[in-house]
Amino acid sequence: MPAKENCTLYSGGLKGAETAFGEAAEKWSVKEVNFCYSGQKTNRQKHLVVLSDSELKRGDISMELVSQMMRRTYYETDKIRKVLQTIFHMVNKGHQVFVIGTILEDNTVKGGTGWAVELAKLFNRPLSVYDQEKENWYTWKQGAWVQDTPKIEHTTFVGSGTRNLSEKGRVAIEDLFEAAFGSL
């Protein structure tokens, strides 16, 4: 396990799971970095990195490709493009990815959160999702979701997920930090 003083959580600071990840990082004294774009409203204001237009463009991808990878239709809108570009920076910086959401039958994850999951798969990052409906953690191994109890094992990691965080999802985040950094 890495020492908490050497760790950094990368997130977006948005309502729900990302806020809970940030609160846990603060509680356990883990460095937190929240990426956003100009004009985006975030719940977490600590360690906010507002990405410039040129930085956002580094995470640009064809909406057609996003739709194909996510197996659903995404339309070209400035807001969704900026959200996807911001998620790129989170996953690009964090070596391990933790997400709170819902795993769908096609192995994608529901909502915009699913883009962090697809990028983690693409970048071959260690990836775990707490499925709020099944109330279990799953880790992506050899092209399939396997029930697991993940651990924070890298100094840089991503915390992302649904805006509709359940109490059990919040507890899953707390348990993840406690297992890595001990009781408070």
N, C-alpha and C positions, 0 to 999 in steps of 0.2 A: 504494500500500500504506500502510495506517495504521501509525504508529509504535507499537511494542509497549507503550510506557509509557502510551499512550492507550487500549489495548484491554482488554476484559473478556470472559472466557469464562464463560458461564452453563451450568451442568450440574447433575447430581444426585449426583455423587460415588459412584455405585454401582459394584459389581464389573464388570470388563470394560472396555468402550469408555469409559465415563464416567471411570473411574479413569485410563485412559491419556490421555484429553484433559486431565485435571487435572495429571497428571505432566508432560505436554508444556508446559502453561501455566507450571508452576513452573520447568521447565528453561529456558524462554525468557523468564522474568520477566514474564509476562502475568498481570494480575489475574484471579483465579478466584473465582467465587461459586457455591456449591453449595446448591440448595434441597432441603429435606426436610420431613417432617412429624414431629411429636412421636412418639417411639418407633421411628422408622424407622432401620434399621441401614445406615450408609454406610461405604464404604472410605476416602473422603477426608474428613478432619475439618477441613481448612483452609477458612476463610471460609464456614462453614456457616451458612445462614439457615434457622432452624426456623420454618416458616409457622404462624401461629395459625389457629384454626378459622375466624375471619372472613376471613382472607387466603385460605385454601383455598377457601372458598365463592365467592370471586371467579372461580375457575376451574371452577366447577361446570357440568356439562352433563348432559343427559338420557342415560342409558345406552342408551336406544333409539336416539338419534341417533348416539352413538358406534358402536354395532353397525352401523347403516346406513352410516356413512361408512367404517368399517373392513371392511365386508362379512364380518363374523363376529360371533358372539354373545358379548356381555359381560353377565355377570349382575351384579346389584346387590350388591356386597360393599363393606364400608367400606374395605378395603385397596385394591382396584382403583380406587375412586373417588378416594381420596387420592393415589394414584400419578398418575392422569390430571390431577387438579387441580394437582399439583406440576409436571407437564410443561407445563401452561398457563403457569405463571409463568416457566419457562425460556424458552419460545418468545416470550412477551409481552415479555420484557426484551431478548432477543438479536435483532438485526436480520437476521443471516444464520444459516442452520441447516446443520450438518454432522452426518451420521448414519452409523454403521457398522452394517450389517445385511444383509438379503436382500430384494431387490425381488421381489414376487410377480407372477404373470401378470396380476392385476387392477390393477396399478400401485400397490398398497398395499405397505407394508413389514411383514415378519413380526414378530409379537409386540407387546408394549406400546410398543416403540420406534416402531411405526407411527403412534402417536398424535401424536408430535412432528412426524412427516412430514405428517400430515393437517392439523394446526394451521398448520404453515408454509405449506401450500398455501392454506388458508383465509385466513390473514393476508397472503397474497401476499409472503412472505419469499423471498429468494434461498435455494434449497434444493439440497443435494447429498448423495448417498448413496454410500458405498463399499459395493458389493455384494461380500461376502466369497466367495460362490460363484463369481461371474464374475471376481473379482479386478480390478475396475475401478470408477472413480468415474463417477457419472451425475448430471446436473443436470436438474431439472424445468424444462422450457421449453415454453411454449405447449401445456400439457396432455399432455406426453409426456416420458419419460426419454431423455436424450441423453447418450451417452458424452462425457466431458469431463475436464479437469484443472482442478478448481476452485481458487480462491485466496481467502484471507481478505482481503476488501475493505472490511469495515466494522469500526468500533471495538467493536461489541458483537456477539458471535456465540455460538451454542449448539453444544455438543458432546454428543451422546447416542448411544445404540446398545446393541447386544447385550451381554449378560453373557458370552457365549461368544466372546470376541474371539480371532481367529486372529493368528498372527504377522504375516501380510500386512496384516491390519487395523491392527495396532499400527504397522507401518511406514508405512501410508497416513496415519495421524495425524501421525507424526513428519515425513513429507515435506511435509504441509500446513503445519506450523509453520515448517519450514526454508525453504520457498518464500516464506513471508510475512516471516519475521524473520531469515533468514540462518543460516549455519552457526555452530555453537558452538565 
